[in-house]
Each structure stands twice: as structure tokens, then as C-alpha cells.
Amino acid sequence: MKYLHFILIVLLASTVYGKTLQVGPGQAYSRIEDAVAAANAGDKIIVHPLPNDAAYKEVKLMIKKPNLTIQAVNPNQPVVLDGSGVNYTGAGSMPRAIVQFCAEGSGGTLDGFVLRNARNDSYNAAGVRISQANDVTISRCDIHDNDMGIMSDGRAGVKGIEPLGANQLITHCRITDNGSDKHPGYNHNLYLGGDSVTIQYSEIARATTGHNVKCRVHRVTISNCLIHDAANREIDLVDGKDCTDVPGSAALISNCSIKKDALCQGNHGCIHFGKDGGVDHDGAVVLKNNAIETPFSTPVIELSDGKGVALYDNVFSDAGSGAPATLIKAHGNQKSIRTGNRIPDKWIIENEK
């Protein structure tokens, strides 16, 4: 009886936790695609580095199995996935990213990879794409030199409507130098939509033509990040149909260091909350315990829609430029709450409405 009980425990554990598939030299699978094809829901795929840390070439992963984990054998030493030579069109079985989590791939995790050189003819290929999938985690990844770093889409979940793109988590990542000179201004390090996202403990830097963070998500949390030197805005929180037009579409930015490049040739603003299209942005943005530095006189925080902004215990700096910046520029009747902030003497607090 004890033996049968032990067997039952083992079978239940394998059902709950899944099996582990190994990829790499001398392992059961030489390509990650083959392991994904063989995997079942809840399995873990462990990827070993190639000799001399060479890249896995022309990686094309379309994840349509739930709760699948794809992880480097040592996530602190990322394995390189290179998309050079692939046109990531998104047509048929071709993903629009090196790794794409589809709705059927909810609960997935990608941990410990370099993702580079994702390109397509529409200039919107991404290192990672989260397409209507919920509960996806991107951890300890270095995502650079793609058309886009990470893209996502979905909708807010309210009044019995299932959320899509809910609980996206981007953590301990480095997302830099993404964009395309062939479609300047429309490529970003992060371009996100859906129900909810948390971006934390990450560096997001040097978007080559666009914004570091462009977001149309219903609820946004950005915390403990270093965000700097974008070609345009550092953070652009704008409108998205069925996302920001749902009541309570709010954003929290906390404990971040946000810096403008003194040589920035694009939009000199740091943070924008509102809209760039025809959809409402029903909510507010809260900034707490951030350090924000800009040498420009351009408004630091711009409000083009929504209910307003609350600023708590932030430190603002002009980087020694002495430029008389406006802290908050509102295009309508947006309100502001301010307490405990340190603001340069020459700055104007709010524009006259």
C-alpha cells in the first residue's frame, strides 16, 4: 500500500508540475522549437548554451500551450536567441516576434535570454510579443536591436468580460536600443496594450527612434526601474480602445530613475499621460518617490486627457542646465495633487489653463 501511495504522489506531481525537456548540445533536443512542439501544458523547457556562447539562429517560437516555462539553464548567464535572416511577419505559423505568447499560451514564462535582431517588413517585429495572453512573465532577459523590444495587446476585463493581456510581468530585464530608422518614431522599447502590466527592476534605455515605454494598457505599474535616453519621451501612457476608455485606467510610477538625454532630438518631455488618438483615457497617473532629471524647458509631465496627476515625494532636477521648465502641463481640466516633492526654483509648477 505504501508503494502504491508513493506512485500516486509521483503521478500527481508530474501532472501538476509537468515534465522537463532539455535543449542544447548533447540534450534530447537541439532546437527550442522542437522542444516546444513536444511539450505539454505546464512543462518546463531548459535551454543550454551553445559552444562559445554562440546564438541559437533564426528562432521562431509561437507559444500556444498554457503554463509553459522556457528557461536558460543558468538564467543569470543568458542564452542568445538571434532572429537575423527571418521576416517575422505574423502570418500563418510565423510569429511576429522571436518569442510570441498567444492567448492559448497564458501562464507562460520566459527567463534568462538575450533576444536580438527581430525584424520584418512592417518594422514592428519584437523580441517578445504577448498577444492576448494572460499571466505571462518575462524575466532576466536582455532585449536589444529589434524593431520593438516587447509588444503586447489585449483588452480590459470588466462587467463579465474576460481580460486579455492581464497580469503581464516584465521583471529584472534590460530592454535597450530597439527601433527602426526605416519607420522612425513608431518603434519603441516597450509598446504595450491589454488589461494590466507590471514593469519592475529593469533598465529601459535608448529607444532609437521612439519612446522607451509606450503603453495603452488599462492598469500600469512601473516600479524600481532605470528609464533613460529615449529618442522621444521616456514614458508615453496613451489611449487604447477597450483598455483606457474603461473606467479606472490608472498608472503608478514609483521608485524609478528617469533621465532625459541632453542630446535628444525628438520630444523633450519625460512623461505623457493622456491620448494620441480618439479614445478616452479614464483615469489618473501617480508618481511616487521617483528621481526625474531633464535639462530641457519642455514640460516634464504632460496631461492631454484623464483626471490628473498626483506627485508624492519625487525629486526633480534640471541636470544643471538652469532651464525654466514647466513641471505639469494640462490640456484640459486635469487636477494635480503635490506633496513632499523637491523642484528646482526656476521651474513653473503648472501652466495656466
Secondary structure, DSSP 4 states (H G I P E B T S, - for coil): -HHHHHHHHHHHHHHHH--EEEESTTSSBSSHHHHHHH--TT-EEEEPPPGGGPPEES--EEE-STT-EEEESSTTSPEEEE-TT-B---STT--SEEEEE-GGGTT-EEESEEEE--B-TTS--EEEEEES-SS-EEES-EEESSSEEEEEE-B---TTPPPBS-SEEEES-EEES---TTSTTS--SEEEEEEEEEEES-EEE--SSS-SEEEEEEEEEEES-EEE--SS-SEEE---TTTTTSS---EEEES-EEE--TT--S---SEEES-SSSS---SEEEEES-EEE--S-S-SEEESSSSEEEEES-EEE-TT-----EEEEESSS-EEEEES-B--TT-EEE---
